[in-house]
């Protein structure tokens, strides 16, 4: 599955929507706007369902470590961390290449 910046933006937006007091009406209006703009709802649903859980688990994990590097002290964690960094680097390279191509065509 391909996660881009727009997916992450929608996930953060979904977490914001989840915290609003009058959720029912706002979610309905928000869903209507998403449908009219032809945007996928899956990132929004994931953010609403998993956003709070992820936040609680991150805070609990951060309370247990002295430095952020303690998260990657095991081999599996280090491999996953390096894979994430690699995917981000490839995505940035792709985006910069696309920008260069657009500037050259103009």
C-alpha positions as CSV (number, residue, x, y, z in Angstrom):
1,X,0.0,0.0,0.0
2,X,1.3,3.4,-0.9
3,X,1.1,6.2,1.8
4,X,1.7,9.7,0.6
5,X,1.6,13.1,2.2
6,X,-2.1,13.5,1.3
7,X,-2.9,10.3,3.1
8,X,-1.1,11.5,6.2
9,X,-2.8,14.9,6.0
10,X,-6.2,13.2,5.8
11,X,-5.3,10.9,8.7
12,X,-4.5,14.0,10.8
13,X,-7.7,15.7,9.7
14,X,-9.6,12.6,10.7
15,X,-8.1,12.8,14.2
16,X,-9.2,16.4,14.4
17,X,-12.8,15.5,13.3
18,X,-12.9,12.7,15.9
19,X,-12.3,15.2,18.8
20,X,-14.9,17.7,17.9
21,X,-17.8,18.0,20.3
22,X,-20.8,17.8,17.9
23,X,-19.4,14.9,16.0
24,X,-22.6,13.5,14.4
25,X,-23.5,16.6,12.4
26,X,-19.9,17.5,11.6
27,X,-19.1,14.0,10.4
28,X,-22.1,14.1,8.1
29,X,-21.2,17.4,6.6
30,X,-17.6,16.3,6.3
31,X,-18.6,13.0,4.6
32,X,-20.8,15.0,2.2
33,X,-17.8,17.3,1.3
34,X,-15.6,14.3,0.8
35,X,-18.1,12.7,-1.5
36,X,-18.6,15.9,-3.5
37,X,-14.8,16.3,-3.9
38,X,-14.5,12.6,-4.9
39,X,-11.9,11.9,-2.1
40,X,-11.5,8.5,-0.5
41,X,-12.9,8.0,3.0
42,X,-10.7,5.1,4.1
43,X,-7.9,7.4,5.5
44,X,-10.6,9.4,7.4
45,X,-12.1,6.2,8.9
46,X,-8.7,4.9,9.9
47,X,-7.9,8.1,11.6
48,X,-11.1,8.2,13.5
49,X,-10.8,4.6,14.6
50,X,-7.1,4.3,15.3
51,X,-6.1,8.0,16.0
52,X,-7.0,8.0,19.7
53,X,-5.5,4.5,20.3
54,X,-2.3,5.5,18.5
55,X,-2.0,8.7,20.6
56,X,-2.4,6.8,23.9
57,X,0.1,4.1,23.0
58,X,2.7,6.7,21.8
59,X,2.4,8.7,25.0
60,X,2.7,5.5,27.1
61,X,5.8,4.4,25.0
62,X,7.4,7.9,25.3
63,X,7.0,7.8,29.1
64,X,9.0,4.6,29.2
65,X,12.1,5.7,27.3
66,X,14.9,8.1,28.1
67,X,15.7,9.1,24.5
68,X,13.8,8.6,21.2
69,X,16.6,6.3,20.0
70,X,15.5,3.7,22.7
71,X,12.6,2.9,20.3
72,X,15.0,1.3,17.8
73,X,17.3,-0.6,20.1
74,X,16.1,-4.0,18.8
75,X,17.1,-5.4,15.4
76,X,13.5,-5.7,14.1
77,X,12.7,-2.1,15.2
78,X,15.9,-0.9,13.5
79,X,15.0,-2.7,10.2
80,X,11.5,-1.2,10.3
81,X,12.9,2.3,11.0
82,X,15.4,2.0,8.2
83,X,12.6,0.9,5.8
84,X,10.5,3.9,6.8
85,X,13.4,6.3,6.2
86,X,14.1,4.6,2.9
87,X,10.5,4.9,1.7
88,X,10.4,8.6,2.8
89,X,13.6,9.3,0.9
90,X,12.3,7.6,-2.2
91,X,9.1,9.6,-2.0
92,X,10.9,12.9,-1.6
93,X,13.2,12.0,-4.5
94,X,10.1,11.2,-6.7
95,X,8.3,14.4,-5.8
96,X,11.4,16.5,-6.5
97,X,11.9,14.7,-9.8
98,X,8.2,15.4,-10.8
99,X,8.6,19.1,-9.9
100,X,11.7,19.3,-12.1
101,X,9.9,17.7,-15.0
102,X,7.0,20.1,-14.7
103,X,9.3,23.1,-14.6
104,X,11.2,21.9,-17.7
105,X,7.9,21.4,-19.6
106,X,6.8,25.0,-18.8
